[in-house]
Amino acid sequence: MGHGGVNAVDLKDYNVPGRGRGLADVFRWRYLLKVLVRKATSTRYRNSALGWTWSYARPLVQFLIYWLVMGKILGVDKGIDNFPLYIFSGFVTIQFFNGAFQQATSSIVANKALVKKIYMPRELFPVAAVINGFIHFLPQLAILLVVALLYGWRPDFIHIGAVLLGLIIIGALSLGMGILFAGINVRYRDADNFGELIRQVVLWLSPVLYPWRLISETLGDVWVYLYFCNPISVAVELMHFGFWSPTVPPFHATDEPGGWFGFPPAFGWYIGGALVLSLLLLLLGQYTFRRFERTFAQDV
């Protein structure tokens, strides 16, 4: 019974239990993604007297410390008009990456009860973490908008486009690295510690607390090329262009001959490279995640 008869069942359209189609399944499970995002947002500051105020207070305190040390004590602000706006527009970009990357890295371990009990596309957890990181970035973006307006910010479409492109690069990079580290972190918890090291150094390896020209002046032009192979540096410069450059005289926002609006020469190639590298990290992260996914329930 069942060998070629009417009771035979065609299984070709059935997925192997516990295996999905990767990030493509996130779109099919949109409702559950919304639930995970709402859950993370509502529980983040549960039993906290100040609640969402911490989303404003923490970055503001950190910014004031860096501005005081780098701008006033070390004198990096010399020659940079509206230095507080310059440093803050880069600082919130780093905060977005660090928050999204950190939450995505720990997302599987943090939701181990769900991972063990029911099946769902496990990519939902890091994707929800990056979305949640963006939601908690919005208060900082609101502060940045207020500061920019106080400095006379009058953007054109190209400035708005630069901001959106910078955020796309950071979002894609956070998701790619988050999925990569989330999969590894389930089996090897060292991944979380290694991710912490990355989050500590990105602030200093991007033109946030100092202009990129210092790299050229102190280390040479060759190091500038390597410096902007970092997609975060590209995103920070796009945010500078979007928020800071409309508030300063054109000659202050324009580089030496060969530059473009304060960007290093050939910056368009760096933008393309940042987008390609972010996509490659996303593909690598998905591949690695699916390799480790097979033993999540046992390893978590």
Salt bridges, closest charged atoms under 4 A:
ASP10 OD2 - LYS12 NZ 2.50
ASP25 OD1 - ARG21 NE 3.51
ASP25 OD1 - ARG28 NH1 3.17
ASP77 OD2 - LYS72 NZ 3.71
ASP81 OD2 - HIS252 ND1 2.23
GLU196 OE1 - ARG199 NH2 2.69
GLU237 OE2 - HIS240 ND1 2.93
ASP255 OD1 - ARG213 NE 3.22
GLU256 OE1 - ARG213 NE 3.37
GLU293 OE1 - ARG19 NH1 3.60
GLU293 OE2 - ARG122 NH1 3.98
ASP299 OD2 - ARG187 NE 3.27
